[in-house]
């Protein structure tokens, strides 16, 4: 529930800045929200590809 409240607060803060004509500030607030969401998701690990000599990828 804490995450929802924080997201809700960020959205309405961005809306307030946008209504006041501070569009870049509103965009920055929304970018921060996106960055936080990306940090919360588990990191996908890339697996090494092993191929036979001469095999085409």
PDB file of N, CA, C and O in Angstrom:
ATOM      1  N   UNK A   1       0.827  -1.195   0.000  1.00  0.00           N
ATOM      2  CA  UNK A   1       0.000   0.000   0.000  1.00  0.00           C
ATOM      3  C   UNK A   1       0.870   1.257   0.000  1.00  0.00           C
ATOM      4  O   UNK A   1       0.481   2.290  -0.545  1.00  0.00           O
ATOM      5  N   UNK A   2       2.041   1.161   0.610  1.00  0.00           N
ATOM      6  CA  UNK A   2       2.926   2.313   0.676  1.00  0.00           C
ATOM      7  C   UNK A   2       3.372   2.745  -0.728  1.00  0.00           C
ATOM      8  O   UNK A   2       3.466   3.938  -1.014  1.00  0.00           O
ATOM      9  N   UNK A   3       3.644   1.773  -1.595  1.00  0.00           N
ATOM     10  CA  UNK A   3       4.055   2.075  -2.966  1.00  0.00           C
ATOM     11  C   UNK A   3       2.960   2.798  -3.733  1.00  0.00           C
ATOM     12  O   UNK A   3       3.229   3.735  -4.485  1.00  0.00           O
ATOM     13  N   UNK A   4       1.727   2.356  -3.538  1.00  0.00           N
ATOM     14  CA  UNK A   4       0.599   2.998  -4.212  1.00  0.00           C
ATOM     15  C   UNK A   4       0.475   4.455  -3.784  1.00  0.00           C
ATOM     16  O   UNK A   4       0.280   5.338  -4.619  1.00  0.00           O
ATOM     17  N   UNK A   5       0.588   4.704  -2.487  1.00  0.00           N
ATOM     18  CA  UNK A   5       0.466   6.063  -1.958  1.00  0.00           C
ATOM     19  C   UNK A   5       1.556   6.971  -2.523  1.00  0.00           C
ATOM     20  O   UNK A   5       1.285   8.111  -2.900  1.00  0.00           O
ATOM     21  N   UNK A   6       2.780   6.465  -2.581  1.00  0.00           N
ATOM     22  CA  UNK A   6       3.891   7.253  -3.103  1.00  0.00           C
ATOM     23  C   UNK A   6       3.691   7.555  -4.594  1.00  0.00           C
ATOM     24  O   UNK A   6       3.926   8.678  -5.041  1.00  0.00           O
ATOM     25  N   UNK A   7       3.257   6.548  -5.356  1.00  0.00           N
ATOM     26  CA  UNK A   7       3.009   6.732  -6.791  1.00  0.00           C
ATOM     27  C   UNK A   7       1.896   7.767  -6.995  1.00  0.00           C
ATOM     28  O   UNK A   7       2.022   8.660  -7.833  1.00  0.00           O
ATOM     29  N   UNK A   8       0.825   7.646  -6.240  1.00  0.00           N
ATOM     30  CA  UNK A   8      -0.307   8.564  -6.321  1.00  0.00           C
ATOM     31  C   UNK A   8       0.149   9.997  -6.035  1.00  0.00           C
ATOM     32  O   UNK A   8      -0.231  10.934  -6.737  1.00  0.00           O
ATOM     33  N   UNK A   9       0.969  10.148  -4.993  1.00  0.00           N
ATOM     34  CA  UNK A   9       1.474  11.468  -4.616  1.00  0.00           C
ATOM     35  C   UNK A   9       2.356  12.061  -5.720  1.00  0.00           C
ATOM     36  O   UNK A   9       2.254  13.250  -6.020  1.00  0.00           O
ATOM     37  N   UNK A  10       3.211  11.246  -6.317  1.00  0.00           N
ATOM     38  CA  UNK A  10       4.084  11.735  -7.393  1.00  0.00           C
ATOM     39  C   UNK A  10       3.273  12.171  -8.617  1.00  0.00           C
ATOM     40  O   UNK A  10       3.576  13.189  -9.238  1.00  0.00           O
ATOM     41  N   UNK A  11       2.261  11.407  -8.950  1.00  0.00           N
ATOM     42  CA  UNK A  11       1.430  11.751 -10.108  1.00  0.00           C
ATOM     43  C   UNK A  11       0.743  13.095  -9.887  1.00  0.00           C
ATOM     44  O   UNK A  11       0.755  13.953 -10.770  1.00  0.00           O
ATOM     45  N   UNK A  12       0.149  13.277  -8.720  1.00  0.00           N
ATOM     46  CA  UNK A  12      -0.555  14.532  -8.468  1.00  0.00           C
ATOM     47  C   UNK A  12       0.383  15.710  -8.294  1.00  0.00           C
ATOM     48  O   UNK A  12       0.012  16.848  -8.581  1.00  0.00           O
ATOM     49  N   UNK A  13       1.595  15.450  -7.826  1.00  0.00           N
ATOM     50  CA  UNK A  13       2.589  16.515  -7.767  1.00  0.00           C
ATOM     51  C   UNK A  13       2.957  16.950  -9.176  1.00  0.00           C
ATOM     52  O   UNK A  13       3.057  18.144  -9.455  1.00  0.00           O
ATOM     53  N   UNK A  14       3.158  15.982 -10.064  1.00  0.00           N
ATOM     54  CA  UNK A  14       3.465  16.295 -11.462  1.00  0.00           C
ATOM     55  C   UNK A  14       2.312  17.062 -12.109  1.00  0.00           C
ATOM     56  O   UNK A  14       2.546  18.008 -12.860  1.00  0.00           O
ATOM     57  N   UNK A  15       1.092  16.669 -11.828  1.00  0.00           N
ATOM     58  CA  UNK A  15      -0.074  17.364 -12.370  1.00  0.00           C
ATOM     59  C   UNK A  15      -0.098  18.820 -11.906  1.00  0.00           C
ATOM     60  O   UNK A  15      -0.384  19.724 -12.692  1.00  0.00           O
ATOM     61  N   UNK A  16       0.198  19.035 -10.649  1.00  0.00           N
ATOM     62  CA  UNK A  16       0.210  20.397 -10.098  1.00  0.00           C
ATOM     63  C   UNK A  16       1.229  21.269 -10.817  1.00  0.00           C
ATOM     64  O   UNK A  16       0.933  22.407 -11.181  1.00  0.00           O
ATOM     65  N   UNK A  17       2.431  20.734 -11.020  1.00  0.00           N
ATOM     66  CA  UNK A  17       3.455  21.500 -11.739  1.00  0.00           C
ATOM     67  C   UNK A  17       3.040  21.753 -13.188  1.00  0.00           C
ATOM     68  O   UNK A  17       3.266  22.841 -13.717  1.00  0.00           O
ATOM     69  N   UNK A  18       2.441  20.760 -13.826  1.00  0.00           N
ATOM     70  CA  UNK A  18       2.004  20.934 -15.208  1.00  0.00           C
ATOM     71  C   UNK A  18       0.924  22.012 -15.313  1.00  0.00           C
ATOM     72  O   UNK A  18       0.944  22.819 -16.242  1.00  0.00           O
ATOM     73  N   UNK A  19      -0.010  22.030 -14.373  1.00  0.00           N
ATOM     74  CA  UNK A  19      -1.062  23.049 -14.379  1.00  0.00           C
ATOM     75  C   UNK A  19      -0.485  24.449 -14.201  1.00  0.00           C
ATOM     76  O   UNK A  19      -1.043  25.430 -14.693  1.00  0.00           O
ATOM     77  N   UNK A  20       0.641  24.531 -13.492  1.00  0.00           N
ATOM     78  CA  UNK A  20       1.276  25.834 -13.259  1.00  0.00           C
ATOM     79  C   UNK A  20       2.204  26.225 -14.417  1.00  0.00           C
ATOM     80  O   UNK A  20       2.854  27.269 -14.371  1.00  0.00           O
ATOM     81  N   UNK A  21       2.260  25.391 -15.441  1.00  0.00           N
ATOM     82  CA  UNK A  21       3.094  25.699 -16.605  1.00  0.00           C
ATOM     83  C   UNK A  21       4.524  25.204 -16.493  1.00  0.00           C
ATOM     84  O   UNK A  21       5.344  25.480 -17.368  1.00  0.00           O
ATOM     85  N   UNK A  22       4.830  24.485 -15.442  1.00  0.00           N
ATOM     86  CA  UNK A  22       6.180  23.945 -15.240  1.00  0.00           C
ATOM     87  C   UNK A  22       6.238  22.529 -15.819  1.00  0.00           C
ATOM     88  O   UNK A  22       6.327  21.544 -15.087  1.00  0.00           O
ATOM     89  N   UNK A  23       6.185  22.454 -17.150  1.00  0.00           N
ATOM     90  CA  UNK A  23       6.078  21.159 -17.820  1.00  0.00           C
ATOM     91  C   UNK A  23       7.329  20.306 -17.651  1.00  0.00           C
ATOM     92  O   UNK A  23       7.233  19.093 -17.460  1.00  0.00           O
ATOM     93  N   UNK A  24       8.496  20.929 -17.719  1.00  0.00           N
ATOM     94  CA  UNK A  24       9.734  20.165 -17.587  1.00  0.00           C
ATOM     95  C   UNK A  24       9.861  19.568 -16.179  1.00  0.00           C
ATOM     96  O   UNK A  24      10.318  18.436 -16.026  1.00  0.00           O
ATOM     97  N   UNK A  25       9.462  20.318 -15.168  1.00  0.00           N
ATOM     98  CA  UNK A  25       9.495  19.793 -13.800  1.00  0.00           C
ATOM     99  C   UNK A  25       8.537  18.610 -13.668  1.00  0.00           C
ATOM    100  O   UNK A  25       8.867  17.607 -13.035  1.00  0.00           O
ATOM    101  N   UNK A  26       7.363  18.726 -14.261  1.00  0.00           N
ATOM    102  CA  UNK A  26       6.389  17.630 -14.225  1.00  0.00           C
ATOM    103  C   UNK A  26       6.957  16.389 -14.912  1.00  0.00           C
ATOM    104  O   UNK A  26       6.795  15.274 -14.416  1.00  0.00           O
ATOM    105  N   UNK A  27       7.615  16.578 -16.041  1.00  0.00           N
ATOM    106  CA  UNK A  27       8.231  15.446 -16.747  1.00  0.00           C
ATOM    107  C   UNK A  27       9.314  14.800 -15.897  1.00  0.00           C
ATOM    108  O   UNK A  27       9.416  13.575 -15.838  1.00  0.00           O
ATOM    109  N   UNK A  28      10.111  15.616 -15.247  1.00  0.00           N
ATOM    110  CA  UNK A  28      11.189  15.096 -14.402  1.00  0.00           C
ATOM    111  C   UNK A  28      10.628  14.266 -13.245  1.00  0.00           C
ATOM    112  O   UNK A  28      11.177  13.216 -12.910  1.00  0.00           O
ATOM    113  N   UNK A  29       9.568  14.721 -12.653  1.00  0.00           N
ATOM    114  CA  UNK A  29       8.931  13.966 -11.560  1.00  0.00           C
ATOM    115  C   UNK A  29       8.451  12.612 -12.074  1.00  0.00           C
ATOM    116  O   UNK A  29       8.620  11.594 -11.402  1.00  0.00           O
ATOM    117  N   UNK A  30       7.859  12.601 -13.254  1.00  0.00           N
ATOM    118  CA  UNK A  30       7.381  11.347 -13.817  1.00  0.00           C
ATOM    119  C   UNK A  30       8.549  10.439 -14.206  1.00  0.00           C
ATOM    120  O   UNK A  30       8.441   9.218 -14.087  1.00  0.00           O
ATOM    121  N   UNK A  31       9.658  11.010 -14.667  1.00  0.00           N
ATOM    122  CA  UNK A  31      10.845  10.209 -14.979  1.00  0.00           C
ATOM    123  C   UNK A  31      11.394   9.547 -13.715  1.00  0.00           C
ATOM    124  O   UNK A  31      11.810   8.390 -13.755  1.00  0.00           O
ATOM    125  N   UNK A  32      11.396  10.266 -12.608  1.00  0.00           N
ATOM    126  CA  UNK A  32      11.864   9.699 -11.345  1.00  0.00           C
ATOM    127  C   UNK A  32      11.011   8.505 -10.953  1.00  0.00           C
ATOM    128  O   UNK A  32      11.515   7.499 -10.453  1.00  0.00           O
ATOM    129  N   UNK A  33       9.732   8.630 -11.183  1.00  0.00           N
ATOM    130  CA  UNK A  33       8.819   7.538 -10.857  1.00  0.00           C
ATOM    131  C   UNK A  33       9.163   6.317 -11.707  1.00  0.00           C
ATOM    132  O   UNK A  33       9.180   5.195 -11.201  1.00  0.00           O
ATOM    133  N   UNK A  34       9.434   6.526 -12.981  1.00  0.00           N
ATOM    134  CA  UNK A  34       9.776   5.427 -13.874  1.00  0.00           C
ATOM    135  C   UNK A  34      11.075   4.766 -13.435  1.00  0.00           C
ATOM    136  O   UNK A  34      11.175   3.539 -13.430  1.00  0.00           O
ATOM    137  N   UNK A  35      12.071   5.569 -13.065  1.00  0.00           N
ATOM    138  CA  UNK A  35      13.353   5.017 -12.608  1.00  0.00           C
ATOM    139  C   UNK A  35      13.168   4.178 -11.350  1.00  0.00           C
ATOM    140  O   UNK A  35      13.786   3.122 -11.215  1.00  0.00           O
ATOM    141  N   UNK A  36      12.330   4.636 -10.434  1.00  0.00           N
ATOM    142  CA  UNK A  36      12.096   3.889  -9.204  1.00  0.00           C
ATOM    143  C   UNK A  36      11.440   2.548  -9.500  1.00  0.00           C
ATOM    144  O   UNK A  36      11.777   1.543  -8.873  1.00  0.00           O
ATOM    145  N   UNK A  37      10.518   2.521 -10.439  1.00  0.00           N
ATOM    146  CA  UNK A  37       9.849   1.276 -10.790  1.00  0.00           C
ATOM    147  C   UNK A  37      10.852   0.297 -11.387  1.00  0.00           C
ATOM    148  O   UNK A  37      10.803  -0.898 -11.095  1.00  0.00           O
ATOM    149  N   UNK A  38      11.752   0.789 -12.212  1.00  0.00           N
ATOM    150  CA  UNK A  38      12.739  -0.091 -12.829  1.00  0.00           C
ATOM    151  C   UNK A  38      13.666  -0.685 -11.784  1.00  0.00           C
ATOM    152  O   UNK A  38      14.078  -1.837 -11.917  1.00  0.00           O
ATOM    153  N   UNK A  39      14.004   0.068 -10.753  1.00  0.00           N
ATOM    154  CA  UNK A  39      14.865  -0.444  -9.690  1.00  0.00           C
ATOM    155  C   UNK A  39      14.164  -1.511  -8.873  1.00  0.00           C
ATOM    156  O   UNK A  39      14.816  -2.422  -8.361  1.00  0.00           O
ATOM    157  N   UNK A  40      12.859  -1.419  -8.741  1.00  0.00           N
ATOM    158  CA  UNK A  40      12.111  -2.373  -7.928  1.00  0.00           C
ATOM    159  C   UNK A  40      11.974  -3.736  -8.600  1.00  0.00           C
ATOM    160  O   UNK A  40      11.794  -4.741  -7.912  1.00  0.00           O
ATOM    161  N   UNK A  41      12.053  -3.790  -9.922  1.00  0.00           N
ATOM    162  CA  UNK A  41      11.886  -5.058 -10.623  1.00  0.00           C
ATOM    163  C   UNK A  41      13.178  -5.859 -10.549  1.00  0.00           C
ATOM    164  O   UNK A  41      14.266  -5.284 -10.549  1.00  0.00           O
ATOM    165  N   UNK A  42      13.066  -7.173 -10.486  1.00  0.00           N
ATOM    166  CA  UNK A  42      14.280  -7.995 -10.436  1.00  0.00           C
ATOM    167  C   UNK A  42      15.099  -7.828 -11.712  1.00  0.00           C
ATOM    168  O   UNK A  42      14.557  -7.640 -12.802  1.00  0.00           O
ATOM    169  N   UNK A  43      16.385  -7.900 -11.552  1.00  0.00           N
ATOM    170  CA  UNK A  43      17.285  -7.726 -12.687  1.00  0.00           C
ATOM    171  C   UNK A  43      17.376  -9.047 -13.446  1.00  0.00           C
ATOM    172  O   UNK A  43      17.697 -10.087 -12.871  1.00  0.00           O
ATOM    173  N   UNK A  44      17.093  -8.989 -14.721  1.00  0.00           N
ATOM    174  CA  UNK A  44      17.206 -10.176 -15.553  1.00  0.00           C
ATOM    175  C   UNK A  44      18.674 -10.368 -15.920  1.00  0.00           C
ATOM    176  O   UNK A  44      19.331  -9.449 -16.409  1.00  0.00           O
ATOM    177  N   UNK A  45      19.167 -11.548 -15.683  1.00  0.00           N
ATOM    178  CA  UNK A  45      20.557 -11.830 -16.012  1.00  0.00           C
ATOM    179  C   UNK A  45      20.643 -12.385 -17.417  1.00  0.00           C
ATOM    180  O   UNK A  45      19.826 -13.207 -17.833  1.00  0.00           O
ATOM    181  N   UNK A  46      21.637 -11.927 -18.129  1.00  0.00           N
ATOM    182  CA  UNK A  46      21.862 -12.467 -19.462  1.00  0.00           C
ATOM    183  C   UNK A  46      22.688 -13.736 -19.334  1.00  0.00           C
ATOM    184  O   UNK A  46      23.676 -13.787 -18.601  1.00  0.00           O
ATOM    185  N   UNK A  47      22.268 -14.737 -20.050  1.00  0.00           N
ATOM    186  CA  UNK A  47      23.023 -15.986 -20.026  1.00  0.00           C
ATOM    187  C   UNK A  47      23.991 -15.999 -21.193  1.00  0.00           C
ATOM    188  O   UNK A  47      23.683 -15.505 -22.277  1.00  0.00           O
ATOM    189  N   UNK A  48      25.131 -16.553 -20.967  1.00  0.00           N
ATOM    190  CA  UNK A  48      26.137 -16.641 -22.024  1.00  0.00           C
ATOM    191  C   UNK A  48      25.683 -17.663 -23.047  1.00  0.00           C
ATOM    192  O   UNK A  48      25.187 -18.737 -22.705  1.00  0.00           O
ATOM    193  N   UNK A  49      25.860 -17.313 -24.291  1.00  0.00           N
ATOM    194  CA  UNK A  49      25.499 -18.246 -25.367  1.00  0.00           C
ATOM    195  C   UNK A  49      26.748 -19.029 -25.757  1.00  0.00           C
ATOM    196  O   UNK A  49      27.800 -18.466 -26.058  1.00  0.00           O
ATOM    197  N   UNK A  50      26.592 -20.309 -25.740  1.00  0.00           N
ATOM    198  CA  UNK A  50      27.696 -21.173 -26.137  1.00  0.00           C
ATOM    199  C   UNK A  50      27.316 -21.787 -27.465  1.00  0.00           C
ATOM    200  O   UNK A  50      26.245 -22.376 -27.610  1.00  0.00           O
ATOM    201  N   UNK A  51      28.203 -21.642 -28.432  1.00  0.00           N
ATOM    202  CA  UNK A  51      27.904 -22.212 -29.741  1.00  0.00           C
ATOM    203  C   UNK A  51      29.113 -23.010 -30.231  1.00  0.00           C
ATOM    204  O   UNK A  51      30.243 -22.813 -29.783  1.00  0.00           O
ATOM    205  N   UNK A  52      28.841 -23.886 -31.134  1.00  0.00           N
ATOM    206  CA  UNK A  52      29.887 -24.709 -31.711  1.00  0.00           C
ATOM    207  C   UNK A  52      30.728 -23.852 -32.659  1.00  0.00           C
ATOM    208  O   UNK A  52      30.217 -22.901 -33.251  1.00  0.00           O
ATOM    209  N   UNK A  53      32.001 -24.180 -32.805  1.00  0.00           N
ATOM    210  CA  UNK A  53      32.845 -23.420 -33.735  1.00  0.00           C
ATOM    211  C   UNK A  53      32.250 -23.460 -35.152  1.00  0.00           C
ATOM    212  O   UNK A  53      31.856 -24.519 -35.640  1.00  0.00           O
ATOM    213  N   UNK A  54      32.194 -22.315 -35.786  1.00  0.00           N
ATOM    214  CA  UNK A  54      31.672 -22.229 -37.154  1.00  0.00           C
ATOM    215  C   UNK A  54      30.157 -22.095 -37.231  1.00  0.00           C
ATOM    216  O   UNK A  54      29.612 -21.931 -38.323  1.00  0.00           O
ATOM    217  N   UNK A  55      29.469 -22.162 -36.102  1.00  0.00           N
ATOM    218  CA  UNK A  55      28.010 -22.030 -36.105  1.00  0.00           C
ATOM    219  C   UNK A  55      27.642 -20.578 -36.317  1.00  0.00           C
ATOM    220  O   UNK A  55      28.271 -19.680 -35.757  1.00  0.00           O
ATOM    221  N   UNK A  56      26.615 -20.348 -37.132  1.00  0.00           N
ATOM    222  CA  UNK A  56      26.152 -18.987 -37.399  1.00  0.00           C
ATOM    223  C   UNK A  56      25.132 -18.588 -36.355  1.00  0.00           C
ATOM    224  O   UNK A  56      24.333 -19.405 -35.896  1.00  0.00           O
ATOM    225  N   UNK A  57      25.170 -17.323 -35.988  1.00  0.00           N
ATOM    226  CA  UNK A  57      24.191 -16.825 -35.023  1.00  0.00           C
ATOM    227  C   UNK A  57      23.076 -16.145 -35.722  1.00  0.00           C
ATOM    228  O   UNK A  57      22.149 -15.656 -35.076  1.00  0.00           O
TER     229      UNK A  57
END
